[in-house]
Amino acid sequence: QVQLAESGGGLVQSGDSLRLTCVALGRTFRDYSLAWFRQVPGKDGEFVGVIMWRGGRTYYSDSVKGRFTIPGDNAKSTMSLQMDSLKPEDTAVYYCALRVGVVAATEMHEYHYWGQGTQVTVSS
């Protein structure tokens, strides 16, 4: 079993930066992908970005590309999300998710394990 734990959420102002962290505990896998999703109440979850744990390739949604990054210097089983130039529309609960296998999956149903989420609120 795998447990994912996110941290680092909070209330910030438009234009500020915030860094989220996700730690994966428990069973380890040789090849996996770690992703960030976000969700606003009443709306479907939205893919944010993913890092593939072989080679460290990353892939981002168009809505965050150029503002959010998943640093390539993460320790194994730890992932961060550096969020810069935050906007009010970035307000959401952010979840990290793990998929067994190195795939740039962007759909929530493609991931096998999920964290509990951390709230990010960006005021205008």
N, CA, C and O atoms as a GROMACS GRO file, in nm:
protein
  496
    1GLN      N    1   0.085  -0.119   0.000
    1GLN     CA    2   0.000   0.000   0.000
    1GLN      C    3   0.088   0.124   0.000
    1GLN      O    4   0.199   0.123   0.053
    2VAL      N    5   0.038   0.228  -0.060
    2VAL     CA    6   0.110   0.354  -0.069
    2VAL      C    7   0.028   0.464  -0.005
    2VAL      O    8  -0.093   0.472  -0.026
    3GLN      N    9   0.091   0.546   0.072
    3GLN     CA   10   0.024   0.663   0.129
    3GLN      C   11   0.092   0.787   0.078
    3GLN      O   12   0.215   0.798   0.080
    4LEU      N   13   0.012   0.883   0.032
    4LEU     CA   14   0.064   1.010  -0.018
    4LEU      C   15   0.018   1.120   0.077
    4LEU      O   16  -0.097   1.122   0.120
    5ALA      N   17   0.110   1.210   0.108
    5ALA     CA   18   0.077   1.320   0.200
    5ALA      C   19   0.124   1.451   0.140
    5ALA      O   20   0.243   1.469   0.115
    6GLU      N   21   0.029   1.542   0.118
    6GLU     CA   22   0.063   1.673   0.064
    6GLU      C   23   0.078   1.773   0.180
    6GLU      O   24   0.018   1.756   0.286
    7SER      N   25   0.158   1.875   0.156
    7SER     CA   26   0.171   1.984   0.252
    7SER      C   27   0.210   2.110   0.178
    7SER      O   28   0.252   2.105   0.062
    8GLY      N   29   0.197   2.224   0.245
    8GLY     CA   30   0.243   2.349   0.187
    8GLY      C   31   0.135   2.442   0.138
    8GLY      O   32   0.165   2.553   0.094
    9GLY      N   33   0.010   2.400   0.145
    9GLY     CA   34  -0.097   2.488   0.100
    9GLY      C   35  -0.116   2.606   0.192
    9GLY      O   36  -0.059   2.609   0.301
   10GLY      N   37  -0.196   2.703   0.148
   10GLY     CA   38  -0.222   2.819   0.232
   10GLY      C   39  -0.291   2.928   0.155
   10GLY      O   40  -0.336   2.909   0.042
   11LEU      N   41  -0.299   3.045   0.219
   11LEU     CA   42  -0.362   3.163   0.160
   11LEU      C   43  -0.254   3.260   0.117
   11LEU      O   44  -0.171   3.301   0.198
   12VAL      N   45  -0.255   3.297  -0.009
   12VAL     CA   46  -0.158   3.392  -0.063
   12VAL      C   47  -0.229   3.495  -0.148
   12VAL      O   48  -0.348   3.481  -0.177
   13GLN      N   49  -0.156   3.597  -0.189
   13GLN     CA   50  -0.212   3.699  -0.275
   13GLN      C   51  -0.174   3.674  -0.420
   13GLN      O   52  -0.077   3.604  -0.449
   14SER      N   53  -0.251   3.732  -0.508
   14SER     CA   54  -0.223   3.721  -0.651
   14SER      C   55  -0.080   3.767  -0.680
   14SER      O   56  -0.037   3.873  -0.633
   15GLY      N   57  -0.008   3.687  -0.758
   15GLY     CA   58   0.130   3.718  -0.790
   15GLY      C   59   0.232   3.653  -0.700
   15GLY      O   60   0.351   3.651  -0.732
   16ASP      N   61   0.188   3.602  -0.588
   16ASP     CA   62   0.279   3.537  -0.492
   16ASP      C   63   0.320   3.398  -0.542
   16ASP      O   64   0.269   3.348  -0.642
   17SER      N   65   0.413   3.339  -0.468
   17SER     CA   66   0.459   3.203  -0.495
   17SER      C   67   0.426   3.113  -0.377
   17SER      O   68   0.410   3.159  -0.264
   18LEU      N   69   0.416   2.984  -0.406
   18LEU     CA   70   0.389   2.884  -0.304
   18LEU      C   71   0.450   2.753  -0.351
   18LEU      O   72   0.454   2.725  -0.471
   19ARG      N   73   0.496   2.674  -0.257
   19ARG     CA   74   0.555   2.545  -0.291
   19ARG      C   75   0.483   2.436  -0.215
   19ARG      O   76   0.476   2.438  -0.092
   20LEU      N   77   0.431   2.341  -0.288
   20LEU     CA   78   0.366   2.224  -0.230
   20LEU      C   79   0.463   2.107  -0.232
   20LEU      O   80   0.550   2.098  -0.319
   21THR      N   81   0.447   2.018  -0.136
   21THR     CA   82   0.530   1.898  -0.130
   21THR      C   83   0.441   1.776  -0.113
   21THR      O   84   0.340   1.781  -0.042
   22CYS      N   85   0.478   1.668  -0.178
   22CYS     CA   86   0.408   1.541  -0.165
   22CYS      C   87   0.511   1.434  -0.130
   22CYS      O   88   0.613   1.419  -0.198
   23VAL      N   89   0.484   1.361  -0.024
   23VAL     CA   90   0.571   1.252   0.018
   23VAL      C   91   0.496   1.121   0.001
   23VAL      O   92   0.381   1.108   0.044
   24ALA      N   93   0.561   1.025  -0.062
   24ALA     CA   94   0.503   0.892  -0.081
   24ALA      C   95   0.566   0.796   0.019
   24ALA      O   96   0.688   0.780   0.023
   25LEU      N   97   0.482   0.733   0.099
   25LEU     CA   98   0.529   0.639   0.201
   25LEU      C   99   0.472   0.501   0.174
   25LEU      O  100   0.365   0.486   0.116
   26GLY      N  101   0.548   0.401   0.217
   26GLY     CA  102   0.499   0.265   0.204
   26GLY      C  103   0.568   0.191   0.091
   26GLY      O  104   0.689   0.205   0.072
   27ARG      N  105   0.492   0.114   0.018
   27ARG     CA  106   0.547   0.032  -0.089
   27ARG      C  107   0.614   0.119  -0.194
   27ARG      O  108   0.565   0.227  -0.227
   28THR      N  109   0.726   0.074  -0.244
   28THR     CA  110   0.795   0.148  -0.348
   28THR      C  111   0.784   0.073  -0.479
   28THR      O  112   0.762  -0.048  -0.482
   29PHE      N  113   0.801   0.145  -0.587
   29PHE     CA  114   0.793   0.088  -0.721
   29PHE      C  115   0.917   0.129  -0.798
   29PHE      O  116   0.977   0.233  -0.772
   30ARG      N  117   0.953   0.046  -0.889
   30ARG     CA  118   1.072   0.076  -0.969
   30ARG      C  119   1.043   0.192  -1.062
   30ARG      O  120   1.124   0.285  -1.074
   31ASP      N  121   0.932   0.188  -1.127
   31ASP     CA  122   0.895   0.292  -1.223
   31ASP      C  123   0.757   0.346  -1.190
   31ASP      O  124   0.661   0.270  -1.176
   32TYR      N  125   0.747   0.474  -1.177
   32TYR     CA  126   0.617   0.534  -1.149
   32TYR      C  127   0.616   0.679  -1.191
   32TYR      O  128   0.721   0.738  -1.221
   33SER      N  129   0.501   0.735  -1.193
   33SER     CA  130   0.482   0.876  -1.225
   33SER      C  131   0.407   0.941  -1.109
   33SER      O  132   0.314   0.883  -1.054
   34LEU      N  133   0.449   1.060  -1.074
   34LEU     CA  134   0.382   1.138  -0.971
   34LEU      C  135   0.322   1.263  -1.035
   34LEU      O  136   0.390   1.333  -1.110
   35ALA      N  137   0.198   1.289  -1.005
   35ALA     CA  138   0.128   1.401  -1.068
   35ALA      C  139   0.058   1.489  -0.965
   35ALA      O  140   0.032   1.448  -0.852
   36TRP      N  141   0.030   1.609  -1.007
   36TRP     CA  142  -0.053   1.701  -0.931
   36TRP      C  143  -0.183   1.725  -1.008
   36TRP      O  144  -0.184   1.747  -1.129
   37PHE      N  145  -0.292   1.719  -0.934
   37PHE     CA  146  -0.422   1.758  -0.986
   37PHE      C  147  -0.479   1.864  -0.891
   37PHE      O  148  -0.432   1.879  -0.778
   38ARG      N  149  -0.580   1.934  -0.937
   38ARG     CA  150  -0.648   2.028  -0.850
   38ARG      C  151  -0.797   2.022  -0.877
   38ARG      O  152  -0.842   1.987  -0.986
   39GLN      N  153  -0.873   2.057  -0.776
   39GLN     CA  154  -1.017   2.050  -0.789
   39GLN      C  155  -1.085   2.161  -0.712
   39GLN      O  156  -1.050   2.192  -0.598
   40VAL      N  157  -1.182   2.221  -0.777
   40VAL     CA  158  -1.267   2.323  -0.718
   40VAL      C  159  -1.402   2.259  -0.693
   40VAL      O  160  -1.450   2.183  -0.777
   41PRO      N  161  -1.466   2.286  -0.580
   41PRO     CA  162  -1.596   2.227  -0.551
   41PRO      C  163  -1.694   2.246  -0.666
   41PRO      O  164  -1.709   2.357  -0.719
   42GLY      N  165  -1.761   2.138  -0.704
   42GLY     CA  166  -1.859   2.145  -0.810
   42GLY      C  167  -1.803   2.129  -0.950
   42GLY      O  168  -1.878   2.128  -1.047
   43LYS      N  169  -1.672   2.116  -0.960
   43LYS     CA  170  -1.609   2.100  -1.091
   43LYS      C  171  -1.526   1.973  -1.096
   43LYS      O  172  -1.487   1.919  -0.992
   44ASP      N  173  -1.498   1.928  -1.217
   44ASP     CA  174  -1.413   1.811  -1.233
   44ASP      C  175  -1.270   1.844  -1.195
   44ASP      O  176  -1.226   1.959  -1.203
   45GLY      N  177  -1.196   1.741  -1.153
   45GLY     CA  178  -1.056   1.761  -1.123
   45GLY      C  179  -0.978   1.797  -1.248
   45GLY      O  180  -1.012   1.754  -1.358
   46GLU      N  181  -0.875   1.877  -1.230
   46GLU     CA  182  -0.795   1.926  -1.343
   46GLU      C  183  -0.650   1.882  -1.327
   46GLU      O  184  -0.590   1.898  -1.221
   47PHE      N  185  -0.595   1.827  -1.433
   47PHE     CA  186  -0.454   1.791  -1.435
   47PHE      C  187  -0.368   1.916  -1.428
   47PHE      O  188  -0.398   2.016  -1.495
   48VAL      N  189  -0.263   1.911  -1.347
   48VAL     CA  190  -0.170   2.024  -1.335
   48VAL      C  191  -0.035   1.990  -1.396
   48VAL      O  192   0.012   2.061  -1.485
   49GLY      N  193   0.027   1.884  -1.351
   49GLY     CA  194   0.158   1.846  -1.402
   49GLY      C  195   0.197   1.709  -1.353
   49GLY      O  196   0.139   1.657  -1.258
   50VAL      N  197   0.296   1.651  -1.418
   50VAL     CA  198   0.342   1.516  -1.384
   50VAL      C  199   0.492   1.508  -1.404
   50VAL      O  200   0.548   1.571  -1.494
   51ILE      N  201   0.557   1.429  -1.318
   51ILE     CA  202   0.698   1.396  -1.337
   51ILE      C  203   0.710   1.246  -1.344
   51ILE      O  204   0.654   1.173  -1.262
   52MET      N  205   0.784   1.200  -1.443
   52MET     CA  206   0.801   1.058  -1.465
   52MET      C  207   0.934   1.014  -1.407
   52MET      O  208   1.039   1.067  -1.443
   53TRP      N  209   0.928   0.916  -1.316
   53TRP     CA  210   1.046   0.880  -1.238
   53TRP      C  211   1.141   0.787  -1.312
   53TRP      O  212   1.185   0.685  -1.258
   54ARG      N  213   1.170   0.823  -1.430
   54ARG     CA  214   1.282   0.766  -1.502
   54ARG      C  215   1.323   0.874  -1.600
   54ARG      O  216   1.256   0.895  -1.702
   55GLY      N  217   1.429   0.941  -1.570
   55GLY     CA  218   1.471   1.051  -1.655
   55GLY      C  219   1.420   1.186  -1.608
   55GLY      O  220   1.472   1.290  -1.648
   56GLY      N  221   1.316   1.185  -1.522
   56GLY     CA  222   1.268   1.310  -1.466
   56GLY      C  223   1.193   1.399  -1.563
   56GLY      O  224   1.184   1.520  -1.542
   57ARG      N  225   1.138   1.340  -1.670
   57ARG     CA  226   1.062   1.422  -1.766
   57ARG      C  227   0.937   1.475  -1.698
   57ARG      O  228   0.874   1.408  -1.616
   58THR      N  229   0.901   1.597  -1.734
   58THR     CA  230   0.781   1.660  -1.680
   58THR      C  231   0.689   1.704  -1.792
   58THR      O  232   0.730   1.723  -1.907
   59TYR      N  233   0.563   1.718  -1.755
   59TYR     CA  234   0.462   1.761  -1.851
   59TYR      C  235   0.358   1.841  -1.774
   59TYR      O  236   0.317   1.801  -1.665
   60TYR      N  237   0.316   1.956  -1.831
   60TYR     CA  238   0.225   2.046  -1.761
   60TYR      C  239   0.103   2.079  -1.844
   60TYR      O  240   0.105   2.071  -1.967
   61SER      N  241  -0.003   2.116  -1.776
   61SER     CA  242  -0.120   2.163  -1.847
   61SER      C  243  -0.093   2.303  -1.901
   61SER      O  244  -0.007   2.375  -1.850
   62ASP      N  245  -0.165   2.341  -2.003
   62ASP     CA  246  -0.146   2.474  -2.062
   62ASP      C  247  -0.178   2.585  -1.963
   62ASP      O  248  -0.121   2.693  -1.971
   63SER      N  249  -0.269   2.558  -1.872
   63SER     CA  250  -0.312   2.663  -1.778
   63SER      C  251  -0.204   2.701  -1.677
   63SER      O  252  -0.210   2.809  -1.618
   64VAL      N  253  -0.106   2.614  -1.656
   64VAL     CA  254  -0.001   2.643  -1.558
   64VAL      C  255   0.138   2.648  -1.620
   64VAL      O  256   0.235   2.686  -1.553
   65LYS      N  257   0.150   2.609  -1.745
   65LYS     CA  258   0.282   2.605  -1.810
   65LYS      C  259   0.347   2.743  -1.805
   65LYS      O  260   0.286   2.844  -1.839
   66GLY      N  261   0.473   2.743  -1.763
   66GLY     CA  262   0.545   2.869  -1.751
   66GLY      C  263   0.534   2.933  -1.614
   66GLY      O  264   0.611   3.023  -1.581
   67ARG      N  265   0.439   2.887  -1.533
   67ARG     CA  266   0.423   2.941  -1.398
   67ARG      C  267   0.450   2.835  -1.290
   67ARG      O  268   0.503   2.867  -1.183
   68PHE      N  269   0.414   2.713  -1.318
   68PHE     CA  270   0.432   2.603  -1.222
   68PHE      C  271   0.543   2.511  -1.273
   68PHE      O  272   0.556   2.488  -1.393
   69THR      N  273   0.622   2.460  -1.180
   69THR     CA  274   0.724   2.361  -1.217
   69THR      C  275   0.732   2.252  -1.111
   69THR      O  276   0.708   2.276  -0.993
   70ILE      N  277   0.767   2.134  -1.156
   70ILE     CA  278   0.798   2.023  -1.066
   70ILE      C  279   0.949   2.008  -1.072
   70ILE      O  280   1.003   1.958  -1.170
   71PRO      N  281   1.017   2.051  -0.966
   71PRO     CA  282   1.164   2.050  -0.969
   71PRO      C  283   1.219   1.910  -0.992
   71PRO      O  284   1.164   1.811  -0.945
   72GLY      N  285   1.328   1.906  -1.067
   72GLY     CA  286   1.390   1.777  -1.098
   72GLY      C  287   1.485   1.729  -0.992
   72GLY      O  288   1.548   1.625  -1.007
   73ASP      N  289   1.495   1.806  -0.882
   73ASP     CA  290   1.590   1.766  -0.779
   73ASP      C  291   1.523   1.699  -0.661
   73ASP      O  292   1.576   1.695  -0.550
   74ASN      N  293   1.403   1.646  -0.686
   74ASN     CA  294   1.332   1.582  -0.577
   74ASN      C  295   1.402   1.453  -0.536
   74ASN      O  296   1.458   1.383  -0.621
   75ALA      N  297   1.400   1.423  -0.410
   75ALA     CA  298   1.446   1.293  -0.364
   75ALA      C  299   1.343   1.190  -0.408
   75ALA      O  300   1.226   1.223  -0.429
   76LYS      N  301   1.387   1.067  -0.422
   76LYS     CA  302   1.295   0.963  -0.462
   76LYS      C  303   1.180   0.956  -0.363
   76LYS      O  304   1.201   0.961  -0.241
   77SER      N  305   1.060   0.943  -0.414
   77SER     CA  306   0.937   0.936  -0.336
   77SER      C  307   0.894   1.069  -0.278
   77SER      O  308   0.803   1.074  -0.196
   78THR      N  309   0.958   1.177  -0.319
   78THR     CA  310   0.917   1.311  -0.277
   78THR      C  311   0.905   1.399  -0.400
   78THR      O  312   0.991   1.398  -0.487
   79MET      N  313   0.798   1.473  -0.406
   79MET     CA  314   0.775   1.560  -0.520
   79MET      C  315   0.729   1.696  -0.470
   79MET      O  316   0.654   1.706  -0.373
   80SER      N  317   0.775   1.800  -0.537
   80SER     CA  318   0.730   1.935  -0.504
   80SER      C  319   0.658   1.995  -0.624
   80SER      O  320   0.674   1.949  -0.737
   81LEU      N  321   0.581   2.097  -0.597
   81LEU     CA  322   0.519   2.177  -0.702
   81LEU      C  323   0.547   2.323  -0.669
   81LEU      O  324   0.491   2.379  -0.574
   82GLN      N  325   0.634   2.384  -0.747
   82GLN     CA  326   0.666   2.525  -0.730
   82GLN      C  327   0.566   2.606  -0.810
   82GLN      O  328   0.560   2.593  -0.933
   83MET      N  329   0.489   2.688  -0.743
   83MET     CA  330   0.386   2.767  -0.808
   83MET      C  331   0.423   2.915  -0.798
   83MET      O  332   0.429   2.971  -0.689
   84ASP      N  333   0.447   2.976  -0.912
   84ASP     CA  334   0.481   3.118  -0.918
   84ASP      C  335   0.372   3.194  -0.991
   84ASP      O  336   0.290   3.137  -1.063
   85SER      N  337   0.372   3.325  -0.971
   85SER     CA  338   0.274   3.412  -1.038
   85SER      C  339   0.132   3.358  -1.021
   85SER      O  340   0.057   3.345  -1.117
   86LEU      N  341   0.098   3.328  -0.898
   86LEU     CA  342  -0.032   3.268  -0.872
   86LEU      C  343  -0.145   3.365  -0.905
   86LEU      O  344  -0.133   3.486  -0.889
   87LYS      N  345  -0.255   3.307  -0.950
   87LYS     CA  346  -0.374   3.383  -0.988
   87LYS      C  347  -0.492   3.334  -0.904
   87LYS      O  348  -0.491   3.221  -0.855
   88PRO      N  349  -0.594   3.416  -0.889
   88PRO     CA  350  -0.713   3.370  -0.814
   88PRO      C  351  -0.772   3.242  -0.871
   88PRO      O  352  -0.825   3.160  -0.796
   89GLU      N  353  -0.763   3.224  -1.002
   89GLU     CA  354  -0.818   3.104  -1.063
   89GLU      C  355  -0.737   2.978  -1.032
   89GLU      O  356  -0.777   2.868  -1.069
   90ASP      N  357  -0.624   2.994  -0.966
   90ASP     CA  358  -0.547   2.877  -0.920
   90ASP      C  359  -0.600   2.825  -0.787
   90ASP      O  360  -0.554   2.721  -0.739
   91THR      N  361  -0.694   2.894  -0.729
   91THR     CA  362  -0.753   2.851  -0.603
   91THR      C  363  -0.820   2.716  -0.620
   91THR      O  364  -0.907   2.699  -0.706
   92ALA      N  365  -0.781   2.619  -0.538
   92ALA     CA  366  -0.834   2.483  -0.548
   92ALA      C  367  -0.773   2.398  -0.437
   92ALA      O  368  -0.682   2.442  -0.366
   93VAL      N  369  -0.824   2.278  -0.423
   93VAL     CA  370  -0.756   2.177  -0.343
   93VAL      C  371  -0.662   2.103  -0.437
   93VAL      O  372  -0.704   2.053  -0.541
   94TYR      N  373  -0.536   2.096  -0.399
   94TYR     CA  374  -0.434   2.032  -0.481
   94TYR      C  375  -0.405   1.892  -0.425
   94TYR      O  376  -0.381   1.874  -0.306
   95TYR      N  377  -0.406   1.795  -0.516
   95TYR     CA  378  -0.383   1.657  -0.480
   95TYR      C  379  -0.260   1.604  -0.553
   95TYR      O  380  -0.236   1.638  -0.669
   96CYS      N  381  -0.184   1.520  -0.485
   96CYS     CA  382  -0.081   1.447  -0.557
   96CYS      C  383  -0.131   1.304  -0.578
   96CYS      O  384  -0.210   1.252  -0.499
   97ALA      N  385  -0.085   1.244  -0.685
   97ALA     CA  386  -0.131   1.112  -0.724
   97ALA      C  387  -0.014   1.033  -0.781
   97ALA      O  388   0.076   1.090  -0.842
   98LEU      N  389  -0.017   0.904  -0.761
   98LEU     CA  390   0.089   0.816  -0.810
   98LEU      C  391   0.030   0.713  -0.904
   98LEU      O  392  -0.074   0.653  -0.878
   99ARG      N  393   0.100   0.694  -1.015
   99ARG     CA  394   0.062   0.590  -1.110
   99ARG      C  395   0.182   0.496  -1.126
   99ARG      O  396   0.294   0.541  -1.146
  100VAL      N  397   0.157   0.369  -1.117
  100VAL     CA  398   0.262   0.272  -1.140
  100VAL      C  399   0.292   0.268  -1.289
  100VAL      O  400   0.203   0.248  -1.371
  101GLY      N  401   0.418   0.288  -1.322
  101GLY     CA  402   0.457   0.291  -1.462
  101GLY      C  403   0.491   0.433  -1.504
  101GLY      O  404   0.435   0.530  -1.452
  102VAL      N  405   0.580   0.445  -1.596
  102VAL     CA  406   0.625   0.576  -1.642
  102VAL      C  407   0.539   0.618  -1.761
  102VAL      O  408   0.566   0.581  -1.875
  103VAL      N  409   0.437   0.696  -1.731
  103VAL     CA  410   0.342   0.740  -1.833
  103VAL      C  411   0.302   0.883  -1.801
  103VAL      O  412   0.277   0.917  -1.686
  104ALA      N  413   0.295   0.966  -1.902
  104ALA     CA  414   0.252   1.106  -1.881
  104ALA      C  415   0.100   1.111  -1.882
  104ALA      O  416   0.039   1.176  -1.968
  105ALA      N  417   0.038   1.041  -1.786
  105ALA     CA  418  -0.107   1.034  -1.780
  105ALA      C  419  -0.164   1.164  -1.728
  105ALA      O  420  -0.109   1.224  -1.636
  106THR      N  421  -0.275   1.208  -1.786
  106THR     CA  422  -0.336   1.334  -1.748
  106THR      C  423  -0.478   1.321  -1.696
  106THR      O  424  -0.542   1.420  -1.663
  107GLU      N  425  -0.528   1.198  -1.690
  107GLU     CA  426  -0.665   1.174  -1.642
  107GLU      C  427  -0.661   1.114  -1.502
  107GLU      O  428  -0.577   1.029  -1.472
  108MET      N  429  -0.753   1.160  -1.417
  108MET     CA  430  -0.752   1.116  -1.278
  108MET      C  431  -0.767   0.965  -1.265
  108MET      O  432  -0.704   0.904  -1.178
  109HIS      N  433  -0.849   0.903  -1.349
  109HIS     CA  434  -0.874   0.760  -1.337
  109HIS      C  435  -0.752   0.676  -1.372
  109HIS      O  436  -0.752   0.555  -1.349
  110GLU      N  437  -0.650   0.738  -1.427
  110GLU     CA  438  -0.529   0.665  -1.464
  110GLU      C  439  -0.433   0.649  -1.346
  110GLU      O  440  -0.331   0.581  -1.358
  111TYR      N  441  -0.464   0.711  -1.234
  111TYR     CA  442  -0.374   0.707  -1.118
  111TYR      C  443  -0.427   0.612  -1.010
  111TYR      O  444  -0.548   0.598  -0.989
  112HIS      N  445  -0.332   0.547  -0.944
  112HIS     CA  446  -0.367   0.439  -0.854
  112HIS      C  447  -0.376   0.481  -0.708
  112HIS      O  448  -0.450   0.422  -0.630
  113TYR      N  449  -0.301   0.582  -0.670
  113TYR     CA  450  -0.296   0.625  -0.530
  113TYR      C  451  -0.311   0.776  -0.523
  113TYR      O  452  -0.264   0.850  -0.611
  114TRP      N  453  -0.378   0.822  -0.416
  114TRP     CA  454  -0.407   0.964  -0.401
  114TRP      C  455  -0.380   1.012  -0.259
  114TRP      O  456  -0.395   0.937  -0.162
  115GLY      N  457  -0.339   1.138  -0.249
  115GLY     CA  458  -0.328   1.201  -0.118
  115GLY      C  459  -0.461   1.263  -0.079
  115GLY      O  460  -0.559   1.256  -0.153
  116GLN      N  461  -0.462   1.324   0.039
  116GLN     CA  462  -0.585   1.383   0.093
  116GLN      C  463  -0.608   1.525   0.042
  116GLN      O  464  -0.719   1.577   0.052
  117GLY      N  465  -0.506   1.587  -0.013
  117GLY     CA  466  -0.522   1.720  -0.069
  117GLY      C  467  -0.479   1.830   0.026
  117GLY      O  468  -0.481   1.813   0.148
  118THR      N  469  -0.442   1.943  -0.031
  118THR     CA  470  -0.406   2.061   0.047
  118THR      C  471  -0.468   2.183  -0.022
  118THR      O  472  -0.460   2.198  -0.144
  119GLN      N  473  -0.528   2.270   0.058
  119GLN     CA  474  -0.600   2.384   0.003
  119GLN      C  475  -0.504   2.497  -0.033
  119GLN      O  476  -0.417   2.535   0.046
  120VAL      N  477  -0.520   2.549  -0.153
  120VAL     CA  478  -0.448   2.668  -0.196
  120VAL      C  479  -0.553   2.774  -0.230
  120VAL      O  480  -0.642   2.752  -0.312
  121THR      N  481  -0.540   2.890  -0.165
  121THR     CA  482  -0.633   2.999  -0.189
  121THR      C  483  -0.554   3.122  -0.230
  121THR      O  484  -0.464   3.166  -0.158
  122VAL      N  485  -0.588   3.179  -0.346
  122VAL     CA  486  -0.519   3.296  -0.397
  122VAL      C  487  -0.618   3.411  -0.400
  122VAL      O  488  -0.718   3.406  -0.471
  123SER      N  489  -0.590   3.514  -0.322
  123SER     CA  490  -0.680   3.629  -0.318
  123SER      C  491  -0.635   3.733  -0.420
  123SER      O  492  -0.517   3.744  -0.453
  124SER      N  493  -0.732   3.808  -0.470
  124SER     CA  494  -0.701   3.909  -0.572
  124SER      C  495  -0.662   4.042  -0.509
  124SER      O  496  -0.632   4.137  -0.581
   0.00000   0.00000   0.00000
